[in-house]
Amino acid sequence: MSSSDRNTHPLLSARAAALAHPVGVVCWMVVGPVAGPAFALLHGAGNGILTIAKGTLPLVYFGPVGYGQRQGIMMAPSRVAQAFAPLLFGLCIERWGSGALWISGGLGLSALAALLWLRTSAPETRP
């Protein structure tokens, strides 16, 4: 890992990760199934980077004190959403076919919007 990689703010990585799936959706919807490999790579890369960002962003913004408890509280809604996602996405596919990808792309863009709202400088934390 180069020193420039270590100096990149985790928020920038999270933003790129959140953008990867919507870009993959646009590729699929514009080009068609032939863009399946590009979609899979973008989706997978975004998921992988986001996994790392979910661990590093709370450290940057809140510090290490109470990290485990804070992570547990913040990740609970995510776990519930992940539990219902296959069922809900299956219902969307049943109703709209491949158009359901626009919904997942829109959710990715809403995540990106939330990440764009955050500042790269961490707020002051109290000991």
Buried (B, 14 or more C-beta within 10 A) or exposed (E): EEEEEEEEBBBEBBBBBBBBBBBBBBBBBEEEEEBEEBBEEBBEBBEEBBEEBBEBBBBBBBBEEEEEEBBEEEBEEEEEEEEEEEEEBEEBBEEEEEEBBBBBBEBBBEBBEEBEEBEEEBEEEEE
